[in-house]
Amino acid sequence: MKMEDDRGFIKADLVLLDESKPNFQTQVNLVERNVNPDGYALVDSDRSGKKTQFDLVELASNIQKADEFTVATAGSKLSVIVEQMKFLQQQARKVLEESNRNKQLHHIACNFKKSSWKVVLCL
């Protein structure tokens, strides 16, 4: 019994599996391999679908190299951030030391008139 929906597609019959019976598949549904889609040869058909036993090893080594590269990249980025943090700490230390020195200079007892554009030595 074939039924079509309003778009023209044929609907498949609903099949319920019996849980008491084992469901063994007798066939493997493969996708048709089209070596010339629309008449164009895109790849070498002799090499494109065939795999050797070494392909899995090569794939695993490529994945391992990618993981190592990712770790190295993250490590180098983090080391750059660490260097930037050290530089910022050094700048903050200089700013605090300069402000502390300026505070001490402003609180020195002096008989001269203090001016922002002159350096006055008070002993």
DSSP file (Angstrom, degrees, kcal/mol; ACC not computed):
  #  RESIDUE AA STRUCTURE BP1 BP2  ACC     N-H-->O    O-->H-N    N-H-->O    O-->H-N    TCO  KAPPA ALPHA  PHI   PSI    X-CA   Y-CA   Z-CA
    1    1 A M              0   0    0      0, 0.0     2,-0.5     0, 0.0    12,-0.0   0.000 360.0 360.0 360.0 109.8    0.0    0.0    0.0
    2    2 A K        -     0   0    0     10,-0.0     2,-0.4     8,-0.0    10,-0.1  -0.842 360.0-171.7-101.1 130.9    1.7    3.1   -1.2
    3    3 A M  E     -A   11   0A   0      8,-0.8     8,-3.5    -2,-0.5     2,-0.4  -0.953   8.3-152.8-121.6 142.0    0.5    6.5    0.0
    4    4 A E  E     -A   10   0A   0     -2,-0.4     6,-0.2     6,-0.2     2,-0.1  -0.898  10.6-140.2-111.6 142.8    1.6    9.9   -1.2
    5    5 A D    >   -     0   0    0      4,-2.2     3,-1.4    -2,-0.4    -1,-0.0  -0.268  41.5 -86.1 -87.7-175.4    1.6   13.0    0.9
    6    6 A D  T 3  S+     0   0    0      1,-0.3    -1,-0.1     2,-0.1    -2,-0.0   0.657 128.0  55.1 -69.4 -14.0    0.5   16.4   -0.4
    7    7 A R  T 3  S-     0   0    0      2,-0.1    -1,-0.3     0, 0.0    -3,-0.0   0.539 119.5-105.9 -93.5  -7.7    4.1   17.1   -1.7
    8    8 A G  S <  S+     0   0    0     -3,-1.4     2,-0.3     1,-0.3    -2,-0.1   0.506  72.8 139.3  97.7   5.6    4.2   13.9   -3.8
    9    9 A F        -     0   0    0      1,-0.0    -4,-2.2     0, 0.0     2,-0.5  -0.629  54.3-121.4 -85.1 142.7    6.5   11.9   -1.6
   10   10 A I  E     -A    4   0A   0     -2,-0.3     2,-0.3    -6,-0.2    -6,-0.2  -0.700  25.1-139.2 -84.4 128.3    5.8    8.2   -1.1
   11   11 A K  E     -A    3   0A   0     -8,-3.5    -8,-0.8    -2,-0.5     2,-0.2  -0.675  12.9-130.2 -88.8 140.1    5.3    7.4    2.5
   12   12 A A        -     0   0    0     -2,-0.3     2,-0.1   -10,-0.1   -10,-0.0  -0.554  29.4-100.0 -85.3 153.2    6.8    4.1    3.9
   13   13 A D        -     0   0    0     -2,-0.2     2,-0.4     1,-0.1    -1,-0.1  -0.460  39.9-108.2 -70.7 144.9    4.7    1.7    5.9
   14   14 A L        -     0   0    0     -2,-0.1     2,-0.5    -3,-0.0    -1,-0.1  -0.618  34.8-163.5 -76.2 125.7    5.2    1.9    9.7
   15   15 A V        -     0   0    0     -2,-0.4     2,-0.5    -3,-0.0    -3,-0.0  -0.956   2.9-158.8-115.7 121.4    7.1   -1.1   10.9
   16   16 A L        -     0   0    0     -2,-0.5     2,-0.3     2,-0.0    -2,-0.0  -0.852  16.2-133.8 -98.7 131.3    7.0   -2.0   14.6
   17   17 A L        -     0   0    0     -2,-0.5     2,-0.7     1,-0.0     6,-0.0  -0.650  12.6-129.8 -85.7 138.7    9.8   -4.1   15.9
   18   18 A D    >   -     0   0    0     -2,-0.3     3,-1.1     1,-0.1    -1,-0.0  -0.788  11.5-154.9 -87.0 118.5    9.0   -7.0   18.2
   19   19 A E  T 3  S+     0   0    0     -2,-0.7    -1,-0.1     1,-0.3     4,-0.1   0.715  90.7  61.8 -69.1 -19.7   11.2   -6.8   21.2
   20   20 A S  T 3  S+     0   0    0      2,-0.1    -1,-0.3    -3,-0.0    -2,-0.0   0.725  98.7  64.6 -79.2 -19.7   10.9  -10.5   21.9
   21   21 A K  S <  S-     0   0    0     -3,-1.1     2,-0.1     1,-0.0    -3,-0.0  -0.830  91.6-113.6-103.4 140.7   12.5  -11.4   18.5
   22   22 A P        -     0   0    0      0, 0.0     2,-0.9     0, 0.0    -4,-0.1  -0.463  22.9-136.0 -69.5 144.6   16.1  -10.5   17.6
   23   23 A N        +     0   0    0     -2,-0.1     2,-0.5    -4,-0.1    -6,-0.0  -0.797  28.6 178.0-105.8  90.8   16.4   -7.9   14.9
   24   24 A F        -     0   0    0     -2,-0.9     2,-0.5     2,-0.0     0, 0.0  -0.812  23.0-138.8 -95.9 130.6   19.2   -9.2   12.6
   25   25 A Q        -     0   0    0     -2,-0.5     3,-0.1     1,-0.1    -2,-0.0  -0.764  15.3-172.1 -89.3 127.2   19.9   -7.1    9.6
   26   26 A T        +     0   0    0     -2,-0.5     2,-0.3     1,-0.1    -1,-0.1   0.716  68.2  36.9 -92.2 -22.0   20.5   -9.2    6.5
   27   27 A Q  S    S-     0   0    0      2,-0.0     2,-0.5     0, 0.0    -1,-0.1  -0.925  70.7-133.8-129.7 154.3   21.6   -6.5    4.1
   28   28 A V        -     0   0    0     -2,-0.3     2,-0.9    -3,-0.1    -2,-0.0  -0.937  22.0-136.1-105.7 126.1   23.7   -3.3    4.5
   29   29 A N        -     0   0    0     -2,-0.5     2,-0.3     2,-0.0    -2,-0.0  -0.730  29.0-171.2 -84.7 110.3   22.1   -0.3    2.8
   30   30 A L        -     0   0    0     -2,-0.9     2,-0.4     3,-0.0     3,-0.0  -0.697  24.9-115.2-101.6 153.1   24.9    1.4    1.0
   31   31 A V        -     0   0    0     -2,-0.3     2,-0.1     1,-0.1    -1,-0.0  -0.707  40.4-106.1 -83.8 136.0   24.9    4.8   -0.7
   32   32 A E        -     0   0    0     -2,-0.4     2,-0.7     1,-0.1    -1,-0.1  -0.411  30.2-132.2 -64.9 133.7   25.4    4.5   -4.4
   33   33 A R        -     0   0    0     -2,-0.1     2,-0.7     2,-0.0    -1,-0.1  -0.797  20.5-168.4 -93.1 114.0   28.9    5.7   -5.4
   34   34 A N        -     0   0    0     -2,-0.7    -2,-0.0     1,-0.1    -1,-0.0  -0.891   9.0-177.6-105.4 108.7   28.7    8.1   -8.3
   35   35 A V  S    S+     0   0    0     -2,-0.7     7,-0.6     1,-0.3     8,-0.4   0.708  81.7  38.2 -80.5 -19.0   32.1    8.6   -9.8
   36   36 A N  S >  S-     0   0    0      5,-0.2     3,-1.8     6,-0.1     2,-0.3  -0.655  77.0-166.8-129.5  76.6   30.9   11.2  -12.3
   37   37 A P  G >  S-     0   0    0      0, 0.0     3,-1.9     0, 0.0    -3,-0.0  -0.498  81.8  -8.7 -67.8 128.0   28.2   13.4  -10.8
   38   38 A D  G 3  S-     0   0    0     -2,-0.3     3,-0.1     1,-0.3     0, 0.0   0.747 130.7 -60.9  55.0  27.6   26.4   15.3  -13.6
   39   39 A G  G <  S+     0   0    0     -3,-1.8     2,-0.5     1,-0.2    -1,-0.3   0.512 108.5 120.9  85.1   4.3   29.1   14.0  -16.0
   40   40 A Y    <   -     0   0    0     -3,-1.9     2,-1.0     0, 0.0    -1,-0.2  -0.893  58.2-141.3-107.0 128.2   32.1   15.6  -14.2
   41   41 A A        +     0   0    0     -2,-0.5    -5,-0.2    -5,-0.2    -6,-0.1  -0.760  26.2 173.9 -85.3 104.5   34.9   13.5  -12.9
   42   42 A L        +     0   0    0     -2,-1.0     2,-0.3    -7,-0.6    -1,-0.2   0.882  60.8   6.6 -82.5 -39.6   35.7   15.3   -9.6
   43   43 A V  S    S-     0   0    0     -8,-0.4     2,-0.6     0, 0.0    -1,-0.1  -0.849  92.4 -77.7-136.7 170.5   38.3   12.9   -8.1
   44   44 A D    >>  -     0   0    0     -2,-0.3     4,-1.8     1,-0.2     3,-0.7  -0.627  38.9-154.4 -71.8 116.3   40.2    9.8   -9.2
   45   45 A S  H 3> S+     0   0    0     -2,-0.6     4,-0.6     1,-0.2    -1,-0.2   0.759  89.1  59.0 -69.3 -23.7   37.7    7.0   -8.8
   46   46 A D  H 34 S+     0   0    0      1,-0.2    -1,-0.2     2,-0.1     4,-0.1   0.827 117.8  29.6 -73.2 -29.8   40.3    4.4   -8.3
   47   47 A R  H <4 S+     0   0    0     -3,-0.7     3,-0.3     1,-0.1    -2,-0.2   0.635 103.7  77.4-102.3 -16.2   41.7    6.1   -5.2
   48   48 A S  H  < S+     0   0    0     -4,-1.8    -3,-0.1     1,-0.2    -2,-0.1   0.772 103.7  27.2 -76.6 -26.5   38.7    7.9   -3.8
   49   49 A G  S  < S+     0   0    0     -4,-0.6     2,-0.5     2,-0.0    -1,-0.2   0.442  99.2  94.3-113.1   0.8   36.8    5.1   -2.1
   50   50 A K        -     0   0    0     -3,-0.3     2,-0.3    -4,-0.1    -4,-0.0  -0.817  50.0-172.6-104.4 131.1   39.5    2.7   -1.2
   51   51 A K        -     0   0    0     -2,-0.5     2,-0.2     2,-0.0    -3,-0.0  -0.884   9.4-148.1-118.4 148.7   41.2    2.7    2.2
   52   52 A T    >   -     0   0    0     -2,-0.3     3,-1.1     1,-0.0     4,-0.5  -0.589  33.8-102.8-106.9 175.2   44.2    0.7    3.4
   53   53 A Q  T 3> S+     0   0    0      1,-0.2     4,-0.5    -2,-0.2     3,-0.3   0.696 119.4  59.8 -71.3 -16.6   45.0   -0.6    6.8
   54   54 A F  H 3> S+     0   0    0      1,-0.2     4,-2.5     2,-0.2    -1,-0.2   0.599  84.3  79.0 -86.4 -11.1   47.5    2.2    7.3
   55   55 A D  H <> S+     0   0    0     -3,-1.1     4,-2.6     1,-0.2    -1,-0.2   0.879  91.7  51.2 -65.1 -36.8   44.9    4.9    6.9
   56   56 A L  H  > S+     0   0    0     -4,-0.5     4,-2.4    -3,-0.3    -1,-0.2   0.900 111.2  47.8 -66.6 -40.0   43.6    4.5   10.4
   57   57 A V  H  X S+     0   0    0     -4,-0.5     4,-2.3     2,-0.2    -2,-0.2   0.912 112.7  49.0 -65.5 -42.2   47.1    4.8   11.8
   58   58 A E  H  X S+     0   0    0     -4,-2.5     4,-2.3     2,-0.2    -2,-0.2   0.904 110.8  50.4 -64.3 -41.0   47.7    7.9    9.7
   59   59 A L  H  X S+     0   0    0     -4,-2.6     4,-2.2     2,-0.2    -2,-0.2   0.919 110.7  49.4 -62.4 -43.4   44.4    9.4   10.9
   60   60 A A  H  X S+     0   0    0     -4,-2.4     4,-2.2     1,-0.2    -2,-0.2   0.893 111.0  49.3 -64.2 -39.5   45.3    8.7   14.5
   61   61 A S  H  X S+     0   0    0     -4,-2.3     4,-2.4     2,-0.2    -1,-0.2   0.883 110.3  51.1 -68.4 -36.0   48.8   10.3   14.0
   62   62 A N  H  X S+     0   0    0     -4,-2.3     4,-2.3     2,-0.2    -2,-0.2   0.895 110.4  49.0 -65.6 -39.0   47.2   13.4   12.4
   63   63 A I  H  X S+     0   0    0     -4,-2.2     4,-2.3     2,-0.2    -2,-0.2   0.900 111.0  50.4 -65.8 -40.1   44.8   13.7   15.3
   64   64 A Q  H  X S+     0   0    0     -4,-2.2     4,-2.4     2,-0.2    -2,-0.2   0.908 110.5  49.1 -64.7 -41.5   47.7   13.4   17.8
   65   65 A K  H  X S+     0   0    0     -4,-2.4     4,-2.5     2,-0.2    -2,-0.2   0.901 110.5  51.0 -63.7 -40.2   49.6   16.1   15.9
   66   66 A A  H  X S+     0   0    0     -4,-2.3     4,-2.3     2,-0.2    -2,-0.2   0.904 110.2  49.4 -64.2 -40.4   46.5   18.4   15.9
   67   67 A D  H  X S+     0   0    0     -4,-2.3     4,-2.4     2,-0.2    -2,-0.2   0.918 111.8  48.2 -63.6 -43.2   46.2   17.9   19.7
   68   68 A E  H  X S+     0   0    0     -4,-2.4     4,-2.6     1,-0.2    -2,-0.2   0.897 111.6  50.1 -63.9 -39.8   49.8   18.7   20.2
   69   69 A F  H  X S+     0   0    0     -4,-2.5     4,-2.6     2,-0.2    -1,-0.2   0.899 109.9  50.6 -64.9 -40.4   49.5   21.8   18.1
   70   70 A T  H  X S+     0   0    0     -4,-2.3     4,-2.5     2,-0.2    -2,-0.2   0.920 111.9  46.9 -63.6 -43.7   46.5   22.9   20.0
   71   71 A V  H  X S+     0   0    0     -4,-2.4     4,-2.6     2,-0.2    -2,-0.2   0.914 113.4  49.0 -64.1 -42.4   48.3   22.5   23.3
   72   72 A A  H  X S+     0   0    0     -4,-2.6     4,-2.4     2,-0.2    -2,-0.2   0.903 111.7  49.1 -64.8 -40.6   51.3   24.3   22.0
   73   73 A T  H  X S+     0   0    0     -4,-2.6     4,-2.2     2,-0.2    -2,-0.2   0.931 112.8  46.6 -64.4 -45.5   49.2   27.2   20.7
   74   74 A A  H  X S+     0   0    0     -4,-2.5     4,-2.4     1,-0.2    -2,-0.2   0.907 112.4  51.4 -63.5 -40.6   47.3   27.5   24.0
   75   75 A G  H  X S+     0   0    0     -4,-2.6     4,-2.2     1,-0.2    -2,-0.2   0.902 110.1  48.1 -63.5 -41.1   50.6   27.4   25.9
   76   76 A S  H  X S+     0   0    0     -4,-2.4     4,-1.8     2,-0.2    -1,-0.2   0.896 111.7  49.7 -68.5 -38.1   52.2   30.1   23.8
   77   77 A K  H  X S+     0   0    0     -4,-2.2     4,-1.9     1,-0.2    -2,-0.2   0.913 111.7  49.1 -65.0 -40.9   49.2   32.3   24.2
   78   78 A L  H  X S+     0   0    0     -4,-2.4     4,-2.3     1,-0.2    -2,-0.2   0.873 108.3  53.3 -66.8 -35.9   49.1   31.8   27.9
   79   79 A S  H  X S+     0   0    0     -4,-2.2     4,-2.2     2,-0.2    -1,-0.2   0.872 107.4  51.8 -66.9 -34.6   52.9   32.6   28.2
   80   80 A V  H  X S+     0   0    0     -4,-1.8     4,-2.2     2,-0.2    -2,-0.2   0.911 109.7  49.5 -64.4 -41.5   52.2   35.9   26.3
   81   81 A I  H  X S+     0   0    0     -4,-1.9     4,-2.4     2,-0.2    -2,-0.2   0.896 109.1  52.4 -64.3 -39.9   49.5   36.7   28.8
   82   82 A V  H  X S+     0   0    0     -4,-2.3     4,-2.4     2,-0.2    -1,-0.2   0.921 109.3  49.2 -62.1 -43.9   51.9   35.9   31.7
   83   83 A E  H  X S+     0   0    0     -4,-2.2     4,-2.3     1,-0.2    -1,-0.2   0.903 110.9  50.2 -62.0 -40.7   54.5   38.3   30.3
   84   84 A Q  H  X S+     0   0    0     -4,-2.2     4,-2.5     2,-0.2    -1,-0.2   0.898 109.8  50.7 -64.1 -39.9   51.9   41.0   29.9
   85   85 A M  H  X S+     0   0    0     -4,-2.4     4,-2.4     2,-0.2    -2,-0.2   0.904 109.8  50.0 -65.2 -40.4   50.8   40.5   33.5
   86   86 A K  H  X S+     0   0    0     -4,-2.4     4,-2.2     2,-0.2    -2,-0.2   0.916 111.3  49.0 -63.2 -41.9   54.4   40.8   34.7
   87   87 A F  H  X S+     0   0    0     -4,-2.3     4,-2.4     1,-0.2    -2,-0.2   0.910 111.3  49.3 -63.9 -41.6   54.9   44.0   32.7
   88   88 A L  H  X S+     0   0    0     -4,-2.5     4,-2.6     2,-0.2    -1,-0.2   0.884 110.0  51.4 -65.5 -37.9   51.6   45.4   34.1
   89   89 A Q  H  X S+     0   0    0     -4,-2.4     4,-2.5     2,-0.2    -1,-0.2   0.905 109.8  50.2 -63.6 -40.5   52.7   44.5   37.7
   90   90 A Q  H  X S+     0   0    0     -4,-2.2     4,-2.1     2,-0.2    -2,-0.2   0.914 111.6  47.8 -64.1 -42.4   56.0   46.2   37.1
   91   91 A Q  H  X S+     0   0    0     -4,-2.4     4,-2.4     2,-0.2    -2,-0.2   0.914 111.6  50.1 -64.1 -42.2   54.3   49.4   35.8
   92   92 A A  H  X S+     0   0    0     -4,-2.6     4,-2.4     1,-0.2    -2,-0.2   0.897 109.3  52.0 -63.3 -39.5   51.9   49.3   38.8
   93   93 A R  H  X S+     0   0    0     -4,-2.5     4,-2.4     2,-0.2    -1,-0.2   0.912 110.1  48.8 -62.5 -42.3   54.9   49.0   41.2
   94   94 A K  H  X S+     0   0    0     -4,-2.1     4,-2.5     2,-0.2    -2,-0.2   0.905 110.9  50.2 -63.8 -41.5   56.6   52.0   39.5
   95   95 A V  H  X S+     0   0    0     -4,-2.4     4,-2.5     1,-0.2    -2,-0.2   0.922 112.2  47.1 -63.3 -43.8   53.4   54.1   39.7
   96   96 A L  H  X S+     0   0    0     -4,-2.4     4,-2.2     2,-0.2    -2,-0.2   0.896 112.7  48.8 -66.1 -40.1   52.9   53.3   43.4
   97   97 A E  H  X S+     0   0    0     -4,-2.4     4,-2.4     2,-0.2    -2,-0.2   0.908 112.8  48.5 -65.3 -40.8   56.6   54.1   44.2
   98   98 A E  H  X S+     0   0    0     -4,-2.5     4,-2.5     2,-0.2    -2,-0.2   0.911 112.2  47.8 -65.6 -42.1   56.4   57.4   42.3
   99   99 A S  H  X S+     0   0    0     -4,-2.5     4,-2.1     2,-0.2    -1,-0.2   0.877 111.5  50.8 -67.6 -35.3   53.1   58.3   44.1
  100  100 A N  H  X S+     0   0    0     -4,-2.2     4,-2.1     2,-0.2    -2,-0.2   0.910 111.2  48.1 -66.1 -41.9   54.7   57.4   47.5
  101  101 A R  H  X S+     0   0    0     -4,-2.4     4,-2.4     2,-0.2    -2,-0.2   0.912 111.9  49.7 -63.9 -42.6   57.8   59.6   46.7
  102  102 A N  H  X S+     0   0    0     -4,-2.5     4,-2.1     2,-0.2    -2,-0.2   0.883 109.3  52.3 -63.4 -38.0   55.5   62.5   45.6
  103  103 A K  H  X S+     0   0    0     -4,-2.1     4,-1.1     2,-0.2    -1,-0.2   0.917 110.4  47.6 -63.8 -43.0   53.5   62.1   48.9
  104  104 A Q  H  < S+     0   0    0     -4,-2.1     3,-0.3     1,-0.2     4,-0.3   0.902 111.3  51.1 -65.1 -40.5   56.7   62.3   50.9
  105  105 A L  H >< S+     0   0    0     -4,-2.4     3,-0.9     1,-0.2    -1,-0.2   0.870 108.2  52.3 -64.7 -35.8   57.9   65.3   49.0
  106  106 A H  H 3< S+     0   0    0     -4,-2.1    -1,-0.2     1,-0.2    -2,-0.2   0.742 109.3  50.0 -72.6 -22.3   54.6   67.1   49.5
  107  107 A H  T 3< S+     0   0    0     -4,-1.1     2,-0.3    -3,-0.3    -1,-0.2   0.359  81.6 116.4 -98.9   6.3   54.8   66.6   53.3
  108  108 A I  S <  S-     0   0    0     -3,-0.9     2,-0.4    -4,-0.3    -3,-0.0  -0.557  72.2-117.2 -74.8 136.1   58.3   67.8   53.8
  109  109 A A        +     0   0    0     -2,-0.3     2,-0.3    13,-0.0    -1,-0.1  -0.614  48.3 164.1 -74.0 126.3   58.6   70.9   56.0
  110  110 A C        -     0   0    0     -2,-0.4     4,-0.1     2,-0.1    12,-0.1  -0.999  41.0-151.4-148.3 143.0   60.0   73.7   53.9
  111  111 A N  S    S+     0   0    0     -2,-0.3     2,-0.2     2,-0.1    -1,-0.1   0.529  74.3  90.3 -91.8  -7.6   60.2   77.5   54.2
  112  112 A F  S    S-     0   0    0      1,-0.1     2,-0.4     8,-0.0    -2,-0.1  -0.498  89.2-100.1 -86.5 158.6   60.3   78.0   50.4
  113  113 A K        -     0   0    0     -2,-0.2     2,-0.4     1,-0.0    -1,-0.1  -0.644  39.3-129.5 -76.6 129.6   57.2   78.5   48.3
  114  114 A K        -     0   0    0     -2,-0.4     2,-0.4    -4,-0.1     5,-0.1  -0.643  29.5-179.1 -84.0 134.3   56.3   75.3   46.6
  115  115 A S    >   -     0   0    0     -2,-0.4     3,-0.5     3,-0.3     5,-0.1  -0.976  31.0-137.6-133.1 146.2   55.8   75.5   42.9
  116  116 A S  T 3  S+     0   0    0     -2,-0.4    -1,-0.1     1,-0.2    -2,-0.0   0.730 103.6  48.2 -76.9 -20.0   54.8   72.8   40.4
  117  117 A W  T 3  S+     0   0    0     -3,-0.0     2,-0.4     2,-0.0    -1,-0.2   0.458 105.1  65.7-101.3  -0.2   57.3   73.9   37.8
  118  118 A K  S <  S-     0   0    0     -3,-0.5     2,-0.6     2,-0.0    -3,-0.3  -0.928  71.8-137.2-120.9 146.0   60.3   74.2   40.0
  119  119 A V        -     0   0    0     -2,-0.4     2,-0.5    -5,-0.1    -3,-0.1  -0.911  25.2-167.4 -99.5 120.3   62.3   71.7   41.9
  120  120 A V        -     0   0    0     -2,-0.6     2,-0.6    -5,-0.1    -2,-0.0  -0.927  12.1-145.6-113.6 129.3   63.1   73.0   45.3
  121  121 A L        -     0   0    0     -2,-0.5     2,-0.5     2,-0.0    -2,-0.0  -0.843  18.9-174.9 -96.3 119.2   65.6   71.3   47.6
  122  122 A C              0   0    0     -2,-0.6   -12,-0.1     1,-0.1   -13,-0.0  -0.955 360.0 360.0-116.4 129.9   64.7   71.5   51.3
  123  123 A L              0   0    0     -2,-0.5    -1,-0.1     0, 0.0   -13,-0.1   0.378 360.0 360.0-114.0 360.0   67.0   70.2   53.9
